[in-house]
Amino acid sequence: MTGVEILMVVSMVMQLMAIVLALLLVNRTRYSVLWICCIICLVMLTIERVFQLDQLNGGVVSDLTFAWIGIIVSVSFSMCVLYARLLVQHVDRMTLMRRLLENRLMTAVLRTEERSRATFSRELHDGLGPLLSSAKMSLSALHRADLSEKDRVTLQNTSAVIDEALRSLREISNNLSPHVLNDFGLARGIKTFIERVASLHSEVTVSFDTKIRTERFDSNIEVILYRVLCELINNSLKHSGCTKIDVTLEKNNNCLLLDYRDNGCGFTPRDVNDSGMGISNIRSRISSLSGTFTLESRPGSGMHAFISVSLESGLAYIPIQDYDQLYSKRNGRRKNQNSTR
């Protein structure tokens, strides 16, 4: 056998193997016509190779036969392309439906979590709070009694413990369900949280810049962005050793943008995805809003996180490169204002 004949035999074997595989896939997918057309096309090509091999060995095959084979192959291949397009569209629809289902499940989980937090916070505030207040009032009444110095010191210590318990109760209740966020919106809630962080960590300068005042957004967006920011700040305070944190919240082209930067020790992003810093949890929360979360950092260069969430479905998010230009312009204006002062 010549080299051409050997290659023709190899191609026939490969085509037969492809036919067997296509037969197995006929009932495995929605568009079985696609695989039937593939089978017809491969069968006709195999027959064509048989005729060509016969011609090489001296056989005679009419041109009309090759013409009909070419027509059948062309029609079958065209049908394959058409149904392959339909199959791709079907896969895209299924992928979109899966993403929507995942987002709905994540939203349901987050709503359940926030509802549980709110219920627990209310029970603490309305149940344990009045009991501690009553105990404090009862101790206050004892202050007017004639007590020994030792008993008076014990009474003062007990009052101090109850005051600390009340402060801790209010802080726990607010962390579980921030009342400022629920009552006044995202910007006010973030500002209040940052002020509380600044009072507890005087060694870290935390700045918050926003032009959003009383504007309210969807409750899911407000709660998730608030929780994500709290997680980022807690990570910076716990792991980075930073001395400065900059937070910016903006609304631009129907997108809500949150920019977060610190000057800490930095890290390699791929090394923290599965660590205890909650990065995967942040990505899941932002993904439930169909938003984007971009994290940039390297050892010794701090950390930069950028979040873009569309306020209307179907709108494109703002890439981080475009936001960097906005950030630079805003910092330039701020420096000009400071120099004027």
PyMOL commands that set and color helices and strands:
alter all, ss='L'
color gray80, all
select helices_A, chain A and resi 3-25+32-56+63-142+149-176+179-184+186-200+219-240+269-272+279-288+320-340
alter helices_A, ss='H'
color red, helices_A
select strands_A, chain A and resi 205-210+244-252+255-262+292-297+303-310
alter strands_A, ss='S'
color yellow, strands_A
deselect
rebuild
show_as cartoon
